[in-house]
Amino acid sequence: MILALDIGTTNFKAGVFYKGKLIKVCHRPLEVIDGYKTNGETWFTAFKSVVKELKESLDLTSLRSIILDGNGPTLVSVPSGEALLWLDRRATKESDLLSKKLGFFVDSSFLIPKILRQKRLCPELYKRTKLYFGSADYLAWKLTGEAKIVMALEGLEKWYWNDELLDSLEIDKSKIPPFIKMGEKIGLLNKELAKELGIKMVPVLSGPPDFVTSILGSGSVEQGMVCDRSGTSEGINLCTNLKNPNQKLMCYRHPNGEDWNISGIISTSGKSIEFVKELLGLKEMLFEKFYEFVSKGKPGSKGLIFHPYLAGERAPIWDSEATGSFTGLTLNTGREEIARSVCEGVCYSIKDVLKTMDYPIKEIRVTGGPAESDFLNQLKADVLQLPVVTTECSDPDLMGLAVLCYTAMGDFENIKECCQTLVKVKKTFIPDESKKELYEAGYWKFKKIYQALKRAR
């Protein structure tokens, strides 16, 4: 039995696996303050709460390990506990400085730009800070007392730091914990905490950023497979045998340990859908009913185009000043078309990343809350003109943690073998070729409008 913990942006999840099966899941809502921050202590509170709930229906005496992942890039300052989420992209000056210094783009949401901004604008907080963590690293420290930061995959180092960079930026290295690889033992569950919760002092294993667990949990471990991690944001990850030097995308070793992962992140995909839901006065409507409402809109949304750039945009345009837009509103535009154009705009953003990847793709495997919608999955298939696949496990993020944990404990020879054994396909959505021309034209219109709006700033 293993316990997998996932720190989302607005949801804390805990899942118990037994013999490779997810047998119990608990959730706790998380608050986002001012649209970009929270307090890391809420994650620790959520952890204790879900363990107590799990014990009400499960015997945890056979628990072997705890493994955890988290949202990011999120910067947590200790002892304040302030957590600047990946949504915080205010460090544009620091991003520009660092990008010029390193010779490649470093987004304002990344950790070092955030530290530099805090040092510049909040010097007292910087001085009081003893340690900096990512989200999962912080919770692991709370559980074990061991301060480590996970360096999940070969090639990710360039977006983090080294001693030379920290020295040149005059960042106090004592505030930065050492790196640890994913799947390694961080330490044992704290004795006092284990006693309080009534569980054993089991090993706590280092999990990767949550996008990595999505890749593993979807079984996207073969060349040409893409994992589309949908949620508040959208992470697009391609498994390929080619290392891609394109600076508009991130490239690092694939978690299968053999291939390369080419990655592009869309900042506010699911958030845009939530935004239009509220905008139309449908906030209380269940998402299932909302997608029924959206499906009544005409394909192509009667020419209405939406850009889901509500907090700037990352891949592939890397434009922190980009804003969302509706273009093509007429007296014939209905509420259904407005809602549908947002869903189509999200799909166009995904298509933008895939075209930038420029690699043969055989299928898209979707994870996250939006992946539960047959309508949205079929829309993605139609816009992208690629098969879209869902998997049987109700929570691929937790499944990905289980894959990593079982492999680390020696139950499987390697990650690929574990994925191929545990991850099962549920449903495949085949693209409607009759919509190919419509959505190809919509995509190029989407591209041209963004360029025109950018020039008009």
C-alpha positions in Angstrom: 0.0 0.0 0.0 1.3 3.4 -0.9 0.1 7.0 -0.3 0.4 9.4 -3.2 -0.1 13.2 -2.6 -0.7 15.8 -5.3 -0.6 19.5 -4.5 -2.7 21.2 -7.2 -3.3 24.9 -7.6 -6.9 24.7 -6.2 -7.1 21.1 -5.0 -5.1 18.9 -2.7 -5.5 15.2 -3.6 -4.4 12.0 -1.7 -4.7 8.6 -3.2 -4.1 5.1 -1.8 -2.9 2.4 -4.1 -3.0 -1.3 -3.4 -1.4 -3.8 -5.8 -1.3 -1.1 -8.5 -5.0 -0.1 -8.1 -6.3 3.2 -6.9 -8.6 2.2 -4.1 -9.3 5.5 -2.3 -9.1 9.2 -3.1 -9.6 12.2 -0.9 -9.7 15.9 -1.9 -9.3 19.2 -0.1 -10.0 22.6 -1.7 -7.1 25.1 -1.7 -7.4 28.9 -1.8 -5.6 31.1 -4.2 -5.1 34.6 -2.8 -5.1 37.7 -5.0 -4.9 35.4 -8.1 -1.3 34.3 -7.6 -0.3 33.2 -4.1 -1.3 31.0 -1.2 0.3 29.8 2.1 2.2 26.5 2.1 0.9 25.7 5.6 -2.5 24.9 4.0 -0.9 22.0 2.2 0.4 20.5 5.5 -3.1 21.0 7.1 -4.7 19.3 4.1 -2.3 16.4 4.4 -3.1 15.7 8.1 -6.8 16.1 7.3 -6.8 13.6 4.4 -4.8 11.0 6.4 -7.4 11.1 9.2 -10.2 10.7 6.6 -8.4 7.8 5.0 -8.0 6.0 8.3 -11.7 6.0 8.8 -12.2 3.5 6.0 -8.7 2.0 5.4 -6.2 0.1 7.5 -3.0 1.9 6.8 -0.7 -0.5 8.8 0.6 -2.0 5.5 1.6 1.5 4.2 5.0 1.1 2.5 5.8 4.7 1.3 4.5 8.2 0.8 5.3 10.0 -2.5 4.3 13.5 -3.5 4.3 16.0 -6.3 3.2 19.6 -6.6 2.2 22.5 -8.9 4.9 24.8 -10.1 7.0 26.8 -10.6 5.9 27.8 -7.1 8.3 29.5 -4.7 7.7 29.0 -0.9 9.6 31.1 1.6 10.4 29.7 5.0 9.5 30.6 7.8 6.8 32.9 6.3 5.2 30.1 4.4 4.2 32.5 1.6 3.9 30.6 -1.7 4.1 32.5 -4.9 2.3 30.2 -7.4 3.1 29.5 -11.0 0.4 32.1 -11.8 2.7 34.8 -10.5 4.4 36.3 -13.5 5.2 39.7 -12.1 9.0 39.2 -12.2 9.3 40.5 -15.8 12.4 42.7 -15.1 14.2 39.8 -13.5 13.1 37.5 -16.3 14.6 39.8 -18.9 17.8 40.2 -16.9 18.2 36.4 -16.4 17.3 35.6 -20.0 20.0 38.0 -21.3 22.6 36.7 -18.8 22.0 33.0 -19.7 21.3 33.4 -23.5 17.9 31.7 -23.4 14.4 32.6 -22.3 13.6 32.2 -18.6 10.0 32.9 -17.9 8.9 35.3 -15.1 7.0 32.5 -13.4 10.3 30.5 -12.7 11.9 30.4 -9.3 15.0 32.5 -9.6 13.2 35.5 -11.2 10.8 35.3 -8.2 13.6 35.3 -5.7 15.3 38.2 -7.4 12.1 40.2 -7.4 11.5 39.5 -3.7 15.1 40.5 -3.0 14.6 43.8 -4.9 11.1 44.8 -3.7 10.8 43.0 -0.3 14.3 43.0 1.1 13.2 42.4 4.7 11.3 39.2 3.6 14.3 38.1 1.7 16.5 38.6 4.8 14.1 36.7 7.0 13.8 33.8 4.6 15.9 30.8 5.8 15.0 28.4 3.0 13.3 28.5 -0.4 11.3 25.5 -1.7 9.1 24.3 -4.5 5.6 23.2 -3.4 6.2 19.5 -3.0 9.7 20.1 -1.6 8.1 22.3 1.1 5.6 19.7 2.1 8.3 17.0 2.1 10.3 19.1 4.5 7.3 19.5 6.7 6.8 15.7 6.7 10.5 14.7 7.3 12.5 17.7 8.4 14.8 17.1 5.4 15.4 20.1 3.1 15.8 19.0 -0.5 14.7 20.2 -3.9 13.8 17.7 -6.6 15.7 17.9 -9.9 13.4 15.5 -11.7 15.0 15.1 -15.2 18.3 15.5 -17.0 18.2 18.8 -18.9 16.0 20.7 -16.5 19.0 22.1 -14.7 19.3 25.1 -17.1 16.0 26.5 -15.8 17.1 26.1 -12.2 20.5 27.3 -10.9 24.1 26.4 -10.0 26.6 27.8 -7.6 28.1 30.1 -10.2 24.8 31.6 -11.1 23.7 32.1 -7.5 27.0 33.8 -6.8 26.7 36.1 -9.8 23.2 37.1 -8.7 24.3 37.5 -5.1 21.7 35.1 -3.9 22.5 33.6 -0.5 23.3 29.9 -1.2 22.5 28.9 2.3 18.8 29.6 1.5 18.8 27.0 -1.3 18.5 23.3 -0.4 20.5 20.7 -2.3 19.0 18.8 -5.2 17.7 15.3 -5.1 16.5 13.0 -8.0 12.9 12.0 -8.3 12.1 8.7 -6.7 14.8 9.0 -4.1 14.2 8.7 -0.4 14.0 12.2 1.2 13.7 10.8 4.7 11.3 9.1 7.1 8.0 10.5 8.2 8.6 12.7 11.3 8.3 10.6 14.5 5.9 13.1 16.2 3.8 13.5 13.1 3.5 9.8 12.6 2.4 9.4 16.2 -0.1 12.2 15.9 -1.6 10.6 12.8 -1.3 7.0 14.0 0.7 5.7 11.1 4.2 4.2 10.7 7.4 6.2 10.1 7.4 5.2 6.4 9.9 6.5 3.8 8.9 9.7 2.0 10.0 9.6 -1.6 10.7 12.6 -3.8 8.2 13.1 -6.5 8.7 15.3 -9.7 6.7 18.3 -10.7 3.1 17.4 -11.4 3.5 17.5 -15.2 5.9 14.6 -15.0 3.4 12.5 -13.0 0.8 13.2 -15.7 3.1 11.9 -18.4 3.6 8.7 -16.5 0.0 8.3 -15.3 -1.3 8.7 -18.9 1.2 6.1 -20.1 2.7 8.5 -22.6 6.1 6.7 -22.7 6.4 5.8 -26.4 7.8 7.9 -29.2 5.1 10.0 -30.9 2.8 10.0 -27.9 1.7 13.4 -26.4 0.5 13.9 -22.9 -2.0 16.8 -22.6 -2.2 17.7 -19.0 -5.4 19.7 -18.7 -6.5 21.7 -15.7 -6.2 25.4 -14.7 -3.2 25.4 -17.1 -2.3 23.0 -19.9 1.0 21.1 -20.2 1.8 19.5 -23.6 4.5 16.9 -23.5 5.8 14.9 -26.5 7.9 11.7 -26.2 10.5 11.8 -29.0 13.9 10.3 -29.9 15.1 13.8 -31.0 16.5 16.5 -28.8 14.8 19.7 -29.9 16.9 23.0 -29.7 13.8 25.2 -30.3 14.0 28.0 -27.7 10.2 28.4 -27.8 9.8 25.0 -26.1 11.5 23.2 -23.2 13.5 20.0 -23.9 14.8 17.6 -21.4 15.1 13.9 -20.8 11.8 12.0 -20.9 10.8 10.4 -17.6 11.0 7.0 -19.3 14.8 7.5 -19.0 15.4 6.7 -22.7 13.8 9.4 -24.9 13.5 13.2 -24.9 10.5 15.2 -23.7 9.6 18.3 -25.6 7.3 20.5 -23.6 5.1 23.6 -24.0 2.9 25.1 -21.3 -0.3 27.1 -21.9 -1.0 29.3 -18.9 -4.8 29.7 -18.5 -6.6 27.0 -20.5 -9.0 25.6 -18.0 -9.0 28.9 -16.2 -10.4 30.5 -19.4 -13.2 28.0 -19.5 -14.0 28.8 -15.9 -13.8 32.5 -16.7 -16.4 32.4 -19.5 -18.6 30.2 -17.4 -18.7 32.9 -14.8 -18.9 35.7 -17.4 -22.1 34.2 -18.8 -23.7 33.9 -15.4 -23.3 30.1 -15.3 -20.9 29.8 -12.3 -23.1 27.4 -10.4 -23.7 25.2 -13.4 -22.0 21.8 -13.2 -19.3 21.4 -15.9 -21.1 18.4 -17.4 -24.1 20.6 -18.0 -21.9 23.5 -19.1 -20.3 21.4 -21.9 -23.8 20.4 -23.0 -24.6 24.1 -23.3 -21.3 24.7 -25.2 -22.1 21.9 -27.6 -25.1 23.8 -28.9 -22.8 26.4 -30.3 -22.1 26.1 -34.0 -18.6 24.6 -34.8 -16.3 27.5 -35.6 -18.4 29.7 -33.3 -19.7 31.7 -36.2 -16.3 33.1 -36.8 -15.7 34.2 -33.2 -12.1 33.7 -32.1 -10.9 33.8 -28.5 -7.3 33.9 -27.2 -6.9 32.3 -23.7 -4.1 34.6 -22.6 -5.7 35.7 -19.3 -2.3 35.8 -17.5 0.0 36.4 -20.4 1.1 33.3 -22.2 3.9 30.9 -22.1 4.6 28.4 -25.0 5.0 29.0 -27.8 4.8 32.8 -27.8 6.3 33.5 -24.3 4.6 36.9 -24.0 3.9 38.0 -20.5 2.0 41.1 -21.8 -0.4 39.1 -24.0 -4.1 39.5 -23.0 -7.2 37.5 -23.7 -9.5 38.7 -26.5 -12.7 38.0 -28.3 -12.6 38.9 -32.0 -15.5 38.6 -34.4 -18.5 39.5 -32.2 -21.7 40.3 -34.2 -25.4 40.6 -33.5 -25.7 37.0 -34.5 -23.3 35.8 -31.8 -25.0 33.8 -29.2 -24.0 32.8 -25.7 -23.3 29.3 -26.9 -20.9 30.6 -29.5 -19.1 32.8 -26.9 -18.6 29.7 -24.7 -17.7 27.5 -27.6 -15.1 30.0 -28.9 -13.3 29.8 -25.6 -13.1 26.0 -25.8 -11.9 26.2 -29.4 -9.4 28.9 -28.5 -7.9 26.5 -25.9 -7.6 23.9 -28.7 -6.0 26.4 -31.0 -3.4 27.1 -28.4 -2.6 23.4 -28.1 -2.4 23.2 -31.9 0.1 26.1 -31.8 2.4 24.2 -29.4 2.1 21.0 -31.5 2.9 22.8 -34.7 6.0 24.3 -33.0 7.1 20.8 -32.0 7.2 19.8 -35.7 7.3 16.1 -35.0 5.1 13.2 -36.1 2.4 12.6 -33.5 0.4 9.4 -33.3 -2.0 10.2 -30.4 -2.9 12.7 -27.6 -3.4 11.2 -24.1 -5.4 13.6 -21.9 -5.4 13.9 -18.2 -6.9 16.3 -15.6 -10.5 17.4 -14.8 -11.3 18.7 -18.3 -10.4 15.2 -19.7 -13.6 13.9 -18.1 -15.6 15.7 -20.8 -16.4 13.7 -23.9 -17.4 16.9 -25.7 -14.0 18.6 -25.0 -12.1 15.4 -25.9 -13.9 15.2 -29.2 -13.4 18.9 -29.9 -9.6 18.5 -29.3 -9.6 15.5 -31.7 -11.4 17.6 -34.3 -9.3 20.7 -34.0 -6.0 18.8 -33.8 -7.0 16.1 -36.2 -5.4 13.5 -34.0 -6.8 10.6 -31.9 -7.4 11.7 -28.3 -7.1 8.9 -25.6 -8.4 8.7 -22.0 -7.2 6.1 -19.5 -9.0 4.0 -17.0 -7.5 5.4 -13.8 -9.7 8.1 -12.4 -6.7 10.2 -11.6 -3.6 9.9 -13.8 -1.6 12.3 -11.7 -1.8 10.0 -8.7 -1.2 7.0 -11.0 2.0 8.6 -12.2 3.2 8.9 -8.6 2.3 5.3 -8.1 4.3 4.3 -11.2 7.3 6.2 -9.9 6.9 4.8 -6.4 6.5 1.1 -7.4 9.5 1.4 -9.7 11.6 3.1 -7.0 10.7 0.3 -4.6 11.9 -2.3 -7.1 8.5 -3.8 -8.0 9.2 -3.2 -11.7 12.4 -3.2 -13.6 11.9 0.3 -15.1 9.3 3.1 -15.5 8.2 2.1 -19.0 7.5 -1.5 -17.9 5.5 -0.2 -15.0 3.5 2.2 -17.2 2.7 -0.5 -19.7 1.5 -2.8 -17.0 -0.6 -0.4 -14.9 -2.0 2.2 -17.3 -5.0 1.0 -19.3 -6.7 2.8 -22.2 -10.4 3.7 -21.5 -11.6 5.5 -24.7 -10.3 6.8 -28.0 -11.9 9.8 -29.7 -11.4 9.8 -33.5 -11.2 13.1 -35.3 -14.0 14.2 -37.6 -12.3 14.8 -41.0 -15.2 16.9 -42.2 -14.2 19.6 -39.7 -10.5 19.7 -40.7 -10.8 22.6 -43.1 -13.0 24.6 -40.8 -10.6 24.4 -37.8 -7.4 24.7 -39.9 -8.8 28.1 -41.1 -9.8 29.0 -37.6 -6.3 28.3 -36.3 -4.6 30.5 -38.8 -7.1 33.3 -38.1 -6.2 32.8 -34.4 -2.5 33.3 -35.2 -3.0 36.4 -37.4 -5.2 38.1 -34.8 -2.6 37.7 -32.1 0.1 39.1 -34.2 -2.1 42.1 -35.1 -2.9 42.8 -31.5 0.7 42.5 -30.5 1.7 45.1 -33.1 -1.0 47.4 -31.9 0.2 47.6 -28.3 
